[in-house]
């Protein structure tokens, strides 16, 4: 990440809402200005996710989004489709049990071979992650840890040290897609992010609960990037074909980056 550059990070669920849509969708998001893509891998018990992402995960599973299938899709996106290839960084976000079931070393080897750049594993706390982090570093893969509003200053510094490239600030103590960010005062969120800034040396992005373009713009005044997932998934949920899914994703993401405060985020 260049100095001063703000990251706009979409979260997408592979093969949602239609099978065969993943490659077209991530390429559309890249065209429309995404600087990094967060790709979920579905799990039957997603502890950090709200209803929208839970439902998207179930659809993804029905559409065949296994880990092996996801690796193949990432590889296809990196190799290109119609002369266009995915060049922005891509990180996988998911839970540790599917990784353990797949086999940690095989998971990391296959991810690296496919073109994955790193991981966010919400249920892998820093205190238990040394072994996994070491395996990631050995393969030049990033590992990103979560900071929450109740994290102590000491814990924030620890997470900053352990996160290989940047950290992920959870804006609210709730699952993804929550409306509680809207209910929190601007001052409270800003004070939290300012506290994080004082403790960290690396960059940090912020997500969970970002519902409007105005919120994204406000958060970017304090953070190095913003993650939008639930609102994007809502925007593409009604698509009935891969082409339509990609088109809806591109329209949504372009509208977000206009940053007028009244984009498609608010209509999603």
C-alpha positions, 0 to 999 in steps of 0.5 A: 500500500503506497503512503497515503493511499486509501484501500477500498475493499469489497468482501464477496462470497464465491459463487454467490448468488449464481454458480460461475459468477466468481471470476467475472465478479472479482474482475468487475470489482477490480475494474471499478476501483477495488484496491484489494479483494476479500473473498470469503470461504463458506462455513456452516457455523460463521461466528462473526457473520450476520444473516446476509453473509450466513445466507450467502455462505449457504448459497455458495455451498449449494453452488459448489464453493468448496475450498478446492473450487475456490482455489481454482477460481482464484487461479482462473482469475489470476490467469485472466478471462477475455484478456483481463487478469486479476492483479490486485491483492486477494485475501481469503476470509473464513474460519479455522475448522475448514482449514484444519479439515483440509490440512493446514500445509496443503491449504497454504500451499494450494492457496499460494499456488492459486495466487492468494495473498493472505488470510483473515481467520476471525476465530484464530486469536493471536494467542493461538496463531503463532504456528499458523503465522509462521507457516504463512510467513514461510510462504510469503502469505499475509495474516491479518488479525482483528482489532475490536473496540474493546481491545486494550491498548496492549492488545492492539499493539500485539495485534499490530506486531503480529499482523504481517501487513495490516490489521482489520478494525472491527467497527462495532462489537457485533456480527457483520452487516449490523446496523449498530454502527449507525446508532453509535455516535460519530465521536465514539467511532472516531475516538476508537479509531484514533486510539488504534492509530496511536498504538499501531505502526502498520496500516489498518482497515475498518469494516463490520457495519458499514452501510452507507457511502457517507459512513465509508467516507467518514471512516476513511478520515481515520483509517487506511481503508474500508471494507464493505461486504453485506451491502455489496452482497445485498446489491448482487443478491437478486442476480440470476446469471454470472453476467448480471452478478458482475454488472451489479457488483461493478455498478455498486462499487463505482457508486461507492467510490463516487463518495457522495454520501448517497450512493447505491450503498443506501439503496442496497 
